Amino acid sequence: MVLEVAEIQIRAGEQQAFEAALSRGVQTVISQSKGYRGYRLERGIESPQRYLLLIEWDTLENHTVDFRQSPSFAQWRAIVGPYFVEPPRVEHFEQASASPR
Amino acid sequence: MVLEVAEIQIRAGEQQAFEAALSRGVQTVISQSKGYRGYRLERGIESPQRYLLLIEWDTLENHTVDFRQSPSFAQWRAIVGPYFVEPPRVEHFEQASASPR
């Protein structure tokens, strides 16, 4: 399992609209993508225009190839992209350890 | 519930020792702290010396006051600090939305 972490900066005053668009984008586009496992959207406390979008995929390629190189990527960006101040910084991680759920 | 996100950069070649120390530090120190709920340690795929430590707390103050201003903070740093290249960047987030677990 791989964790995609996207750092997102949105325009001031658009939190509510962005959060609604993001939920819709996950539901209608990302959750249909191969290898998608789940997501969390986290809003910054120190910086309320800053978000972390955490998405779990079965493999790295499920995100970088199956999703990013499919028409779904443009559909997703059409929904959430208008709120971005700049393109998100995206990185991938694999779990080293964790507490039991 | 509040998510603490610490970005950690460690020295080359010390992943295994750092990961063991971190698990020990969480188990012996952080997990005893008031309001602690759980953690995940994520190792960078693009940058294997880069980690995200995600810790869930009941409230912001459980981290910033109850933990940070207690003797536990020095105990924790004594265990994991030797591996850090620089002091971690720490931010806090609150959940905007998520898929069901």
N, CA and C atoms of all chains as a GROMACS GRO file, in nm:
protein
  606
    1MET      N    1   0.085  -0.121   0.000
    1MET     CA    2   0.000   0.000   0.000
    1MET      C    3   0.088   0.125   0.000
    2VAL      N    4   0.042   0.226  -0.072
    2VAL     CA    5   0.119   0.349  -0.089
    2VAL      C    6   0.031   0.468  -0.051
    3LEU      N    7   0.092   0.562   0.019
    3LEU     CA    8   0.019   0.683   0.059
    3LEU      C    9   0.063   0.799  -0.030
    4GLU      N   10  -0.031   0.854  -0.104
    4GLU     CA   11  -0.006   0.977  -0.179
    4GLU      C   12  -0.036   1.094  -0.087
    5VAL      N   13   0.056   1.189  -0.079
    5VAL     CA   14   0.033   1.308   0.003
    5VAL      C   15   0.043   1.430  -0.089
    6ALA      N   16  -0.068   1.502  -0.103
    6ALA     CA   17  -0.069   1.622  -0.185
    6ALA      C   18  -0.087   1.743  -0.094
    7GLU      N   19   0.006   1.838  -0.105
    7GLU     CA   20  -0.005   1.964  -0.030
    7GLU      C   21  -0.075   2.064  -0.120
    8ILE      N   22  -0.187   2.113  -0.071
    8ILE     CA   23  -0.273   2.199  -0.154
    8ILE      C   24  -0.289   2.335  -0.085
    9GLN      N   25  -0.271   2.441  -0.163
    9GLN     CA   26  -0.293   2.577  -0.113
    9GLN      C   27  -0.409   2.636  -0.193
   10ILE      N   28  -0.514   2.680  -0.122
   10ILE     CA   29  -0.628   2.734  -0.197
   10ILE      C   30  -0.645   2.883  -0.168
   11ARG      N   31  -0.730   2.945  -0.248
   11ARG     CA   32  -0.752   3.089  -0.232
   11ARG      C   33  -0.834   3.117  -0.107
   12ALA      N   34  -0.809   3.235  -0.048
   12ALA     CA   35  -0.877   3.275   0.076
   12ALA      C   36  -1.028   3.275   0.060
   13GLY      N   37  -1.099   3.230   0.162
   13GLY     CA   38  -1.245   3.238   0.164
   13GLY      C   39  -1.316   3.130   0.086
   14GLU      N   40  -1.239   3.037   0.027
   14GLU     CA   41  -1.303   2.936  -0.058
   14GLU      C   42  -1.299   2.797   0.004
   15GLN      N   43  -1.272   2.791   0.134
   15GLN     CA   44  -1.261   2.661   0.200
   15GLN      C   45  -1.384   2.573   0.177
   16GLN      N   46  -1.502   2.633   0.203
   16GLN     CA   47  -1.624   2.553   0.199
   16GLN      C   48  -1.650   2.498   0.058
   17ALA      N   49  -1.634   2.584  -0.041
   17ALA     CA   50  -1.658   2.541  -0.179
   17ALA      C   51  -1.553   2.437  -0.222
   18PHE      N   52  -1.428   2.460  -0.182
   18PHE     CA   53  -1.323   2.365  -0.216
   18PHE      C   54  -1.350   2.229  -0.152
   19GLU      N   55  -1.386   2.230  -0.025
   19GLU     CA   56  -1.408   2.102   0.044
   19GLU      C   57  -1.523   2.024  -0.019
   20ALA      N   58  -1.627   2.095  -0.060
   20ALA     CA   59  -1.740   2.029  -0.126
   20ALA      C   60  -1.696   1.973  -0.261
   21ALA      N   61  -1.618   2.052  -0.336
   21ALA     CA   62  -1.571   2.006  -0.467
   21ALA      C   63  -1.480   1.884  -0.451
   22LEU      N   64  -1.394   1.889  -0.351
   22LEU     CA   65  -1.303   1.778  -0.332
   22LEU      C   66  -1.377   1.647  -0.300
   23SER      N   67  -1.476   1.656  -0.211
   23SER     CA   68  -1.554   1.535  -0.180
   23SER      C   69  -1.621   1.480  -0.306
   24ARG      N   70  -1.675   1.574  -0.386
   24ARG     CA   71  -1.741   1.532  -0.508
   24ARG      C   72  -1.641   1.468  -0.605
   25GLY      N   73  -1.525   1.528  -0.617
   25GLY     CA   74  -1.421   1.475  -0.706
   25GLY      C   75  -1.374   1.337  -0.666
   26VAL      N   76  -1.358   1.316  -0.535
   26VAL     CA   77  -1.316   1.184  -0.488
   26VAL      C   78  -1.425   1.083  -0.520
   27GLN      N   79  -1.549   1.122  -0.487
   27GLN     CA   80  -1.661   1.029  -0.504
   27GLN      C   81  -1.683   0.991  -0.650
   28THR      N   82  -1.679   1.092  -0.737
   28THR     CA   83  -1.717   1.067  -0.876
   28THR      C   84  -1.600   1.021  -0.963
   29VAL      N   85  -1.478   1.056  -0.927
   29VAL     CA   86  -1.364   1.025  -1.014
   29VAL      C   87  -1.263   0.932  -0.945
   30ILE      N   88  -1.201   0.981  -0.838
   30ILE     CA   89  -1.088   0.906  -0.780
   30ILE      C   90  -1.130   0.770  -0.726
   31SER      N   91  -1.244   0.766  -0.660
   31SER     CA   92  -1.284   0.639  -0.598
   31SER      C   93  -1.317   0.531  -0.702
   32GLN      N   94  -1.331   0.573  -0.828
   32GLN     CA   95  -1.356   0.476  -0.935
   32GLN      C   96  -1.225   0.423  -0.994
   33SER      N   97  -1.114   0.479  -0.951
   33SER     CA   98  -0.986   0.448  -1.014
   33SER      C   99  -0.928   0.318  -0.957
   34LYS      N  100  -0.855   0.246  -1.041
   34LYS     CA  101  -0.797   0.117  -1.004
   34LYS      C  102  -0.701   0.132  -0.886
   35GLY      N  103  -0.718   0.049  -0.785
   35GLY     CA  104  -0.624   0.048  -0.674
   35GLY      C  105  -0.651   0.152  -0.566
   36TYR      N  106  -0.756   0.231  -0.582
   36TYR     CA  107  -0.791   0.331  -0.479
   36TYR      C  108  -0.840   0.259  -0.354
   37ARG      N  109  -0.790   0.303  -0.238
   37ARG     CA  110  -0.827   0.240  -0.112
   37ARG      C  111  -0.902   0.332  -0.016
   38GLY      N  112  -0.873   0.461  -0.021
   38GLY     CA  113  -0.940   0.551   0.072
   38GLY      C  114  -0.869   0.685   0.076
   39TYR      N  115  -0.930   0.784   0.140
   39TYR     CA  116  -0.870   0.918   0.144
   39TYR      C  117  -0.904   0.989   0.274
   40ARG      N  118  -0.828   1.094   0.301
   40ARG     CA  119  -0.857   1.190   0.408
   40ARG      C  120  -0.819   1.328   0.357
   41LEU      N  121  -0.901   1.426   0.384
   41LEU     CA  122  -0.865   1.564   0.355
   41LEU      C  123  -0.848   1.636   0.488
   42GLU      N  124  -0.730   1.696   0.508
   42GLU     CA  125  -0.698   1.759   0.635
   42GLU      C  126  -0.674   1.909   0.614
   43ARG      N  127  -0.745   1.992   0.691
   43ARG     CA  128  -0.735   2.139   0.681
   43ARG      C  129  -0.637   2.192   0.785
   44GLY      N  130  -0.547   2.280   0.742
   44GLY     CA  131  -0.446   2.335   0.832
   44GLY      C  132  -0.506   2.417   0.944
   45ILE      N  133  -0.454   2.398   1.065
   45ILE     CA  134  -0.497   2.480   1.178
   45ILE      C  135  -0.416   2.610   1.178
   46GLU      N  136  -0.285   2.601   1.163
   46GLU     CA  137  -0.201   2.721   1.158
   46GLU      C  138  -0.225   2.799   1.027
   47SER      N  139  -0.254   2.729   0.919
   47SER     CA  140  -0.272   2.790   0.786
   47SER      C  141  -0.398   2.734   0.723
   48PRO      N  142  -0.513   2.798   0.747
   48PRO     CA  143  -0.642   2.740   0.705
   48PRO      C  144  -0.664   2.735   0.554
   49GLN      N  145  -0.575   2.794   0.475
   49GLN     CA  146  -0.586   2.779   0.330
   49GLN      C  147  -0.500   2.664   0.281
   50ARG      N  148  -0.436   2.596   0.375
   50ARG     CA  149  -0.347   2.487   0.340
   50ARG      C  150  -0.414   2.354   0.377
   51TYR      N  151  -0.408   2.259   0.285
   51TYR     CA  152  -0.468   2.127   0.306
   51TYR      C  153  -0.367   2.018   0.275
   52LEU      N  154  -0.385   1.905   0.340
   52LEU     CA  155  -0.318   1.783   0.298
   52LEU      C  156  -0.426   1.687   0.250
   53LEU      N  157  -0.408   1.637   0.130
   53LEU     CA  158  -0.495   1.531   0.079
   53LEU      C  159  -0.414   1.402   0.082
   54LEU      N  160  -0.464   1.307   0.160
   54LEU     CA  161  -0.396   1.178   0.176
   54LEU      C  162  -0.480   1.072   0.106
   55ILE      N  163  -0.420   1.008   0.009
   55ILE     CA  164  -0.494   0.903  -0.065
   55ILE      C  165  -0.414   0.774  -0.060
   56GLU      N  166  -0.481   0.666  -0.026
   56GLU     CA  167  -0.415   0.535  -0.023
   56GLU      C  168  -0.446   0.458  -0.151
   57TRP      N  169  -0.337   0.404  -0.208
   57TRP     CA  170  -0.345   0.324  -0.330
   57TRP      C  171  -0.278   0.190  -0.304
   58ASP      N  172  -0.322   0.090  -0.379
   58ASP     CA  173  -0.256  -0.041  -0.367
   58ASP      C  174  -0.109  -0.034  -0.407
   59THR      N  175  -0.081   0.034  -0.518
   59THR     CA  176   0.058   0.045  -0.566
   59THR      C  177   0.084   0.188  -0.612
   60LEU      N  178   0.212   0.221  -0.624
   60LEU     CA  179   0.251   0.354  -0.674
   60LEU      C  180   0.196   0.377  -0.814
   61GLU      N  181   0.202   0.273  -0.897
   61GLU     CA  182   0.158   0.286  -1.036
   61GLU      C  183   0.007   0.307  -1.048
   62ASN      N  184  -0.068   0.259  -0.951
   62ASN     CA  185  -0.213   0.286  -0.953
   62ASN      C  186  -0.237   0.437  -0.955
   63HIS      N  187  -0.151   0.512  -0.886
   63HIS     CA  188  -0.166   0.658  -0.890
   63HIS      C  189  -0.095   0.719  -1.010
   64THR      N  190   0.034   0.687  -1.027
   64THR     CA  191   0.115   0.760  -1.125
   64THR      C  192   0.083   0.721  -1.270
   65VAL      N  193   0.037   0.599  -1.290
   65VAL     CA  194   0.008   0.554  -1.426
   65VAL      C  195  -0.142   0.539  -1.447
   66ASP      N  196  -0.205   0.447  -1.373
   66ASP     CA  197  -0.346   0.415  -1.397
   66ASP      C  198  -0.436   0.538  -1.381
   67PHE      N  199  -0.405   0.622  -1.282
   67PHE     CA  200  -0.487   0.742  -1.262
   67PHE      C  201  -0.433   0.861  -1.341
   68ARG      N  202  -0.306   0.895  -1.319
   68ARG     CA  203  -0.248   1.016  -1.376
   68ARG      C  204  -0.248   1.016  -1.529
   69GLN      N  205  -0.232   0.899  -1.588
   69GLN     CA  206  -0.224   0.893  -1.734
   69GLN      C  207  -0.356   0.849  -1.797
   70SER      N  208  -0.463   0.865  -1.722
   70SER     CA  209  -0.596   0.834  -1.777
   70SER      C  210  -0.676   0.964  -1.790
   71PRO      N  211  -0.787   0.957  -1.863
   71PRO     CA  212  -0.872   1.077  -1.874
   71PRO      C  213  -0.928   1.122  -1.739
   72SER      N  214  -0.927   1.032  -1.640
   72SER     CA  215  -0.979   1.069  -1.509
   72SER      C  216  -0.902   1.186  -1.448
   73PHE      N  217  -0.772   1.195  -1.476
   73PHE     CA  218  -0.692   1.301  -1.416
   73PHE      C  219  -0.743   1.439  -1.457
   74ALA      N  220  -0.775   1.456  -1.583
   74ALA     CA  221  -0.828   1.584  -1.630
   74ALA      C  222  -0.966   1.612  -1.570
   75GLN      N  223  -1.045   1.507  -1.555
   75GLN     CA  224  -1.178   1.525  -1.493
   75GLN      C  225  -1.165   1.572  -1.348
   76TRP      N  226  -1.073   1.511  -1.278
   76TRP     CA  227  -1.047   1.547  -1.138
   76TRP      C  228  -0.997   1.691  -1.127
   77ARG      N  229  -0.901   1.726  -1.212
   77ARG     CA  230  -0.846   1.860  -1.206
   77ARG      C  231  -0.949   1.966  -1.244
   78ALA      N  232  -1.043   1.929  -1.331
   78ALA     CA  233  -1.148   2.025  -1.369
   78ALA      C  234  -1.237   2.056  -1.249
   79ILE      N  235  -1.251   1.959  -1.160
   79ILE     CA  236  -1.337   1.978  -1.042
   79ILE      C  237  -1.265   2.054  -0.931
   80VAL      N  238  -1.143   2.016  -0.900
   80VAL     CA  239  -1.074   2.076  -0.784
   80VAL      C  240  -0.971   2.183  -0.821
   81GLY      N  241  -0.919   2.177  -0.943
   81GLY     CA  242  -0.812   2.267  -0.985
   81GLY      C  243  -0.844   2.416  -0.971
   82PRO      N  244  -0.968   2.458  -0.999
   82PRO     CA  245  -0.998   2.601  -0.992
   82PRO      C  246  -0.973   2.665  -0.855
   83TYR      N  247  -0.964   2.585  -0.752
   83TYR     CA  248  -0.941   2.641  -0.617
   83TYR      C  249  -0.794   2.653  -0.582
   84PHE      N  250  -0.708   2.586  -0.658
   84PHE     CA  251  -0.566   2.583  -0.625
   84PHE      C  252  -0.498   2.718  -0.652
   85VAL      N  253  -0.414   2.763  -0.560
   85VAL     CA  254  -0.330   2.880  -0.583
   85VAL      C  255  -0.214   2.843  -0.676
   86GLU      N  256  -0.166   2.721  -0.662
   86GLU     CA  257  -0.055   2.670  -0.743
   86GLU      C  258  -0.070   2.519  -0.754
   87PRO      N  259   0.000   2.456  -0.846
   87PRO     CA  260  -0.011   2.309  -0.855
   87PRO      C  261   0.034   2.245  -0.723
   88PRO      N  262  -0.042   2.146  -0.674
   88PRO     CA  263  -0.006   2.081  -0.549
   88PRO      C  264   0.132   2.016  -0.557
   89ARG      N  265   0.198   2.010  -0.443
   89ARG     CA  266   0.321   1.931  -0.431
   89ARG      C  267   0.279   1.789  -0.393
   90VAL      N  268   0.318   1.692  -0.471
   90VAL     CA  269   0.273   1.554  -0.448
   90VAL      C  270   0.393   1.463  -0.422
   91GLU      N  271   0.382   1.383  -0.317
   91GLU     CA  272   0.486   1.285  -0.284
   91GLU      C  273   0.418   1.154  -0.247
   92HIS      N  274   0.499   1.047  -0.246
   92HIS     CA  275   0.446   0.915  -0.208
   92HIS      C  276   0.527   0.858  -0.093
   93PHE      N  277   0.457   0.784  -0.010
   93PHE     CA  278   0.518   0.726   0.109
   93PHE      C  279   0.473   0.582   0.125
   94GLU      N  280   0.557   0.505   0.197
   94GLU     CA  281   0.511   0.372   0.236
   94GLU      C  282   0.523   0.361   0.387
   95GLN      N  283   0.432   0.287   0.444
   95GLN     CA  284   0.423   0.284   0.590
   95GLN      C  285   0.544   0.213   0.650
   96ALA      N  286   0.609   0.278   0.747
   96ALA     CA  287   0.720   0.214   0.819
   96ALA      C  288   0.668   0.146   0.944
   97SER      N  289   0.577   0.212   1.015
   97SER     CA  290   0.513   0.150   1.132
   97SER      C  291   0.388   0.229   1.166
   98ALA      N  292   0.304   0.172   1.252
   98ALA     CA  293   0.180   0.239   1.289
   98ALA      C  294   0.121   0.171   1.413
   99SER      N  295   0.039   0.248   1.485
   99SER     CA  296  -0.036   0.188   1.595
   99SER      C  297  -0.148   0.104   1.537
  100PRO      N  298  -0.196   0.004   1.611
  100PRO     CA  299  -0.309  -0.074   1.561
  100PRO      C  300  -0.430   0.015   1.545
  101ARG      N  301  -0.511  -0.009   1.445
  101ARG     CA  302  -0.633   0.072   1.423
  101ARG      C  303  -0.738   0.036   1.526
  102MET      N  304  -1.070   1.596   1.715
  102MET     CA  305  -0.944   1.525   1.692
  102MET      C  306  -0.853   1.609   1.602
  103VAL      N  307  -0.726   1.606   1.634
  103VAL     CA  308  -0.628   1.688   1.563
  103VAL      C  309  -0.516   1.599   1.513
  104LEU      N  310  -0.472   1.626   1.390
  104LEU     CA  311  -0.361   1.549   1.332
  104LEU      C  312  -0.234   1.633   1.336
  105GLU      N  313  -0.135   1.585   1.408
  105GLU     CA  314  -0.001   1.646   1.404
  105GLU      C  315   0.075   1.584   1.289
  106VAL      N  316   0.135   1.667   1.205
  106VAL     CA  317   0.216   1.617   1.094
  106VAL      C  318   0.357   1.672   1.110
  107ALA      N  319   0.453   1.583   1.133
  107ALA     CA  320   0.592   1.624   1.146
  107ALA      C  321   0.669   1.574   1.026
  108GLU      N  322   0.737   1.666   0.955
  108GLU     CA  323   0.823   1.629   0.843
  108GLU      C  324   0.963   1.610   0.898
  109ILE      N  325   1.017   1.492   0.879
  109ILE     CA  326   1.145   1.455   0.940
  109ILE      C  327   1.244   1.417   0.831
  110GLN      N  328   1.364   1.473   0.841
  110GLN     CA  329   1.472   1.438   0.748
  110GLN      C  330   1.582   1.372   0.831
  111ILE      N  331   1.620   1.250   0.794
  111ILE     CA  332   1.724   1.183   0.873
  111ILE      C  333   1.849   1.163   0.790
  112ARG      N  334   1.956   1.124   0.859
  112ARG     CA  335   2.084   1.105   0.791
  112ARG      C  336   2.082   0.977   0.707
  113ALA      N  337   2.157   0.979   0.598
  113ALA     CA  338   2.163   0.866   0.505
  113ALA      C  339   2.205   0.738   0.576
  114GLY      N  340   2.141   0.629   0.539
  114GLY     CA  341   2.183   0.498   0.589
  114GLY      C  342   2.133   0.464   0.729
  115GLU      N  343   2.054   0.554   0.789
  115GLU     CA  344   2.011   0.528   0.927
  115GLU      C  345   1.862   0.498   0.938
  116GLN      N  346   1.802   0.463   0.823
  116GLN     CA  347   1.658   0.437   0.824
  116GLN      C  348   1.618   0.332   0.928
  117GLN      N  349   1.688   0.220   0.926
  117GLN     CA  350   1.647   0.108   1.010
  117GLN      C  351   1.658   0.144   1.159
  118ALA      N  352   1.768   0.207   1.196
  118ALA     CA  353   1.788   0.246   1.336
  118ALA      C  354   1.687   0.353   1.376
  119PHE      N  355   1.662   0.448   1.287
  119PHE     CA  356   1.564   0.553   1.317
  119PHE      C  357   1.426   0.494   1.335
  120GLU      N  358   1.387   0.405   1.246
  120GLU     CA  359   1.252   0.348   1.255
  120GLU      C  360   1.233   0.269   1.385
  121ALA      N  361   1.337   0.198   1.426
  121ALA     CA  362   1.330   0.123   1.552
  121ALA      C  363   1.320   0.221   1.670
  122ALA      N  364   1.401   0.326   1.666
  122ALA     CA  365   1.399   0.425   1.774
  122ALA      C  366   1.263   0.494   1.780
  123LEU      N  367   1.209   0.526   1.664
  123LEU     CA  368   1.080   0.594   1.664
  123LEU      C  369   0.970   0.506   1.724
  124SER      N  370   0.966   0.380   1.686
  124SER     CA  371   0.865   0.290   1.743
  124SER      C  372   0.880   0.284   1.895
  125ARG      N  373   1.005   0.276   1.941
  125ARG     CA  374   1.031   0.269   2.084
  125ARG      C  375   0.987   0.399   2.152
  126GLY      N  376   1.017   0.512   2.090
  126GLY     CA  377   0.979   0.642   2.147
  126GLY      C  378   0.828   0.659   2.157
  127VAL      N  379   0.757   0.614   2.054
  127VAL     CA  380   0.611   0.623   2.060
  127VAL      C  381   0.559   0.534   2.172
  128GLN      N  382   0.612   0.412   2.176
  128GLN     CA  383   0.561   0.315   2.273
  128GLN      C  384   0.589   0.358   2.418
  129THR      N  385   0.710   0.405   2.441
  129THR     CA  386   0.750   0.432   2.580
  129THR      C  387   0.714   0.573   2.625
  130VAL      N  388   0.703   0.668   2.534
  130VAL     CA  389   0.680   0.807   2.576
  130VAL      C  390   0.548   0.862   2.522
  131ILE      N  391   0.536   0.873   2.391
  131ILE     CA  392   0.420   0.945   2.335
  131ILE      C  393   0.288   0.876   2.367
  132SER      N  394   0.287   0.745   2.359
  132SER     CA  395   0.159   0.676   2.380
  132SER      C  396   0.110   0.688   2.524
  133GLN      N  397   0.199   0.732   2.614
  133GLN     CA  398   0.158   0.753   2.754
  133GLN      C  399   0.102   0.893   2.775
  134SER      N  400   0.110   0.977   2.673
  134SER     CA  401   0.074   1.118   2.690
  134SER      C  402  -0.077   1.138   2.679
  135LYS      N  403  -0.125   1.238   2.753
  135LYS     CA  404  -0.270   1.267   2.757
  135LYS      C  405  -0.324   1.301   2.619
  136GLY      N  406  -0.432   1.235   2.581
  136GLY     CA  407  -0.498   1.271   2.455
  136GLY      C  408  -0.440   1.204   2.332
  137TYR      N  409  -0.337   1.122   2.350
  137TYR     CA  410  -0.279   1.048   2.235
  137TYR      C  411  -0.379   0.945   2.184
  138ARG      N  412  -0.394   0.939   2.052
  138ARG     CA  413  -0.489   0.846   1.992
  138ARG      C  414  -0.428   0.741   1.902
  139GLY      N  415  -0.318   0.777   1.836
  139GLY     CA  416  -0.257   0.680   1.745
  139GLY      C  417  -0.155   0.748   1.656
  140TYR      N  418  -0.076   0.669   1.584
  140TYR     CA  419   0.028   0.728   1.498
  140TYR      C  420   0.050   0.642   1.374
  141ARG      N  421   0.116   0.704   1.276
  141ARG     CA  422   0.168   0.634   1.158
  141ARG      C  423   0.302   0.697   1.123
  142LEU      N  424   0.398   0.617   1.088
  142LEU     CA  425   0.524   0.668   1.035
  142LEU      C  426   0.533   0.628   0.889
  143GLU      N  427   0.552   0.725   0.803
  143GLU     CA  428   0.553   0.702   0.658
  143GLU      C  429   0.688   0.740   0.600
  144ARG      N  430   0.750   0.646   0.527
  144ARG     CA  431   0.883   0.667   0.466
  144ARG      C  432   0.869   0.712   0.321
  145GLY      N  433   0.942   0.816   0.284
  145GLY     CA  434   0.932   0.869   0.148
  145GLY      C  435   0.976   0.770   0.043
  146ILE      N  436   0.902   0.761  -0.066
  146ILE     CA  437   0.943   0.676  -0.178
  146ILE      C  438   1.040   0.754  -0.267
  147GLU      N  439   1.006   0.879  -0.300
  147GLU     CA  440   1.096   0.961  -0.381
  147GLU      C  441   1.221   1.002  -0.300
  148SER      N  442   1.206   1.020  -0.171
  148SER     CA  443   1.316   1.068  -0.084
  148SER      C  444   1.320   0.979   0.040
  149PRO      N  445   1.395   0.868   0.036
  149PRO     CA  446   1.389   0.768   0.144
  149PRO      C  447   1.446   0.816   0.277
  150GLN      N  448   1.508   0.935   0.280
  150GLN     CA  449   1.553   0.988   0.410
  150GLN      C  450   1.448   1.081   0.468
  151ARG      N  451   1.337   1.094   0.398
  151ARG     CA  452   1.231   1.184   0.441
  151ARG      C  453   1.115   1.101   0.496
  152TYR      N  454   1.064   1.142   0.611
  152TYR     CA  455   0.952   1.072   0.675
  152TYR      C  456   0.843   1.171   0.711
  153LEU      N  457   0.721   1.122   0.714
  153LEU     CA  458   0.611   1.194   0.778
  153LEU      C  459   0.569   1.113   0.900
  154LEU      N  460   0.566   1.182   1.013
  154LEU     CA  461   0.513   1.121   1.134
  154LEU      C  462   0.376   1.185   1.158
  155LEU      N  463   0.272   1.102   1.156
  155LEU     CA  464   0.135   1.150   1.175
  155LEU      C  465   0.087   1.100   1.311
  156ILE      N  466   0.052   1.195   1.398
  156ILE     CA  467   0.004   1.156   1.531
  156ILE      C  468  -0.133   1.219   1.554
  157GLU      N  469  -0.225   1.138   1.600
  157GLU     CA  470  -0.359   1.190   1.631
  157GLU      C  471  -0.373   1.217   1.781
  158TRP      N  472  -0.424   1.337   1.809
  158TRP     CA  473  -0.447   1.381   1.947
  158TRP      C  474  -0.593   1.421   1.961
  159ASP      N  475  -0.644   1.411   2.082
  159ASP     CA  476  -0.781   1.458   2.105
  159ASP      C  477  -0.794   1.608   2.078
  160THR      N  478  -0.699   1.686   2.128
  160THR     CA  479  -0.704   1.831   2.109
  160THR      C  480  -0.565   1.882   2.072
  161LEU      N  481  -0.560   2.003   2.018
  161LEU     CA  482  -0.433   2.068   1.985
  161LEU      C  483  -0.346   2.082   2.109
  162GLU      N  484  -0.407   2.120   2.222
  162GLU     CA  485  -0.333   2.144   2.346
  162GLU      C  486  -0.274   2.014   2.403
  163ASN      N  487  -0.337   1.901   2.374
  163ASN     CA  488  -0.277   1.775   2.419
  163ASN      C  489  -0.136   1.760   2.362
  164HIS      N  490  -0.115   1.810   2.240
  164HIS     CA  491   0.020   1.806   2.184
  164HIS      C  492   0.104   1.926   2.228
  165THR      N  493   0.051   2.046   2.205
  165THR     CA  494   0.134   2.168   2.222
  165THR      C  495   0.162   2.200   2.369
  166VAL      N  496   0.072   2.163   2.458
  166VAL     CA  497   0.089   2.196   2.600
  166VAL      C  498   0.120   2.070   2.681
  167ASP      N  499   0.024   1.977   2.684
  167ASP     CA  500   0.038   1.859   2.772
  167ASP      C  501   0.163   1.777   2.738
  168PHE      N  502   0.193   1.766   2.608
  168PHE     CA  503   0.313   1.689   2.571
  168PHE      C  504   0.437   1.778   2.561
  169ARG      N  505   0.428   1.883   2.480
  169ARG     CA  506   0.545   1.966   2.450
  169ARG      C  507   0.603   2.034   2.574
  170GLN      N  508   0.518   2.069   2.668
  170GLN     CA  509   0.565   2.141   2.787
  170GLN      C  510   0.582   2.049   2.908
  171SER      N  511   0.594   1.922   2.879
  171SER     CA  512   0.616   1.825   2.988
  171SER      C  513   0.757   1.766   2.973
  172PRO      N  514   0.806   1.699   3.075
  172PRO     CA  515   0.937   1.633   3.065
  172PRO      C  516   0.939   1.526   2.956
  173SER      N  517   0.821   1.478   2.915
  173SER     CA  518   0.816   1.375   2.810
  173SER      C  519   0.879   1.422   2.680
  174PHE      N  520   0.868   1.551   2.650
  174PHE     CA  521   0.920   1.601   2.523
  174PHE      C  522   1.071   1.579   2.514
  175ALA      N  523   1.143   1.609   2.622
  175ALA     CA  524   1.288   1.588   2.623
  175ALA      C  525   1.323   1.439   2.615
  176GLN      N  526   1.243   1.357   2.680
  176GLN     CA  527   1.265   1.211   2.672
  176GLN      C  528   1.251   1.161   2.528
  177TRP      N  529   1.146   1.209   2.463
  177TRP     CA  530   1.118   1.173   2.324
  177TRP      C  531   1.231   1.218   2.232
  178ARG      N  532   1.272   1.343   2.247
  178ARG     CA  533   1.378   1.396   2.162
  178ARG      C  534   1.512   1.326   2.186
  179ALA      N  535   1.534   1.280   2.308
  179ALA     CA  536   1.658   1.207   2.337
  179ALA      C  537   1.661   1.075   2.259
  180ILE      N  538   1.544   1.018   2.236
  180ILE     CA  539   1.536   0.889   2.164
  180ILE      C  540   1.546   0.908   2.012
  181VAL      N  541   1.470   1.003   1.958
  181VAL     CA  542   1.463   1.015   1.811
  181VAL      C  543   1.549   1.128   1.755
  182GLY      N  544   1.576   1.230   1.837
  182GLY     CA  545   1.648   1.349   1.790
  182GLY      C  546   1.783   1.321   1.725
  183PRO      N  547   1.862   1.224   1.775
  183PRO     CA  548   1.994   1.200   1.718
  183PRO      C  549   1.994   1.165   1.569
  184TYR      N  550   1.880   1.121   1.517
  184TYR     CA  551   1.873   1.086   1.375
  184TYR      C  552   1.837   1.203   1.284
  185PHE      N  553   1.786   1.312   1.343
  185PHE     CA  554   1.737   1.424   1.262
  185PHE      C  555   1.851   1.503   1.201
  186VAL      N  556   1.836   1.539   1.074
  186VAL     CA  557   1.930   1.630   1.008
  186VAL      C  558   1.904   1.772   1.056
  187GLU      N  559   1.778   1.803   1.080
  187GLU     CA  560   1.738   1.936   1.127
  187GLU      C  561   1.610   1.920   1.208
  188PRO      N  562   1.571   2.021   1.285
  188PRO     CA  563   1.447   2.007   1.362
  188PRO      C  564   1.328   1.986   1.267
  189PRO      N  565   1.239   1.892   1.299
  189PRO     CA  566   1.124   1.865   1.212
  189PRO      C  567   1.036   1.989   1.196
  190ARG      N  568   0.973   1.997   1.080
  190ARG     CA  569   0.869   2.098   1.060
  190ARG      C  570   0.738   2.034   1.109
  191VAL      N  571   0.671   2.101   1.200
  191VAL     CA  572   0.550   2.044   1.259
  191VAL      C  573   0.430   2.134   1.233
  192GLU      N  574   0.321   2.075   1.188
  192GLU     CA  575   0.196   2.147   1.166
  192GLU      C  576   0.081   2.064   1.220
  193HIS      N  577  -0.032   2.129   1.235
  193HIS     CA  578  -0.152   2.060   1.284
  193HIS      C  579  -0.267   2.078   1.186
  194PHE      N  580  -0.348   1.975   1.178
  194PHE     CA  581  -0.459   1.974   1.084
  194PHE      C  582  -0.584   1.920   1.151
  195GLU      N  583  -0.698   1.961   1.096
  195GLU     CA  584  -0.823   1.896   1.141
  195GLU      C  585  -0.890   1.838   1.018
  196GLN      N  586  -0.961   1.726   1.040
  196GLN     CA  587  -1.016   1.654   0.926
  196GLN      C  588  -1.131   1.732   0.864
  197ALA      N  589  -1.124   1.751   0.732
  197ALA     CA  590  -1.234   1.814   0.659
  197ALA      C  591  -1.331   1.708   0.608
  198SER      N  592  -1.277   1.599   0.556
  198SER     CA  593  -1.362   1.487   0.513
  198SER      C  594  -1.275   1.364   0.498
  199ALA      N  595  -1.338   1.248   0.486
  199ALA     CA  596  -1.264   1.122   0.472
  199ALA      C  597  -1.357   1.014   0.424
  200SER      N  598  -1.297   0.911   0.364
  200SER     CA  599  -1.374   0.791   0.329
  200SER      C  600  -1.400   0.714   0.458
  201PRO      N  601  -1.504   0.633   0.460
  201PRO     CA  602  -1.528   0.551   0.579
  201PRO      C  603  -1.414   0.452   0.597
  202ARG      N  604  -1.377   0.425   0.720
  202ARG     CA  605  -1.268   0.329   0.747
  202ARG      C  606  -1.314   0.188   0.720
   0.00000   0.00000   0.00000
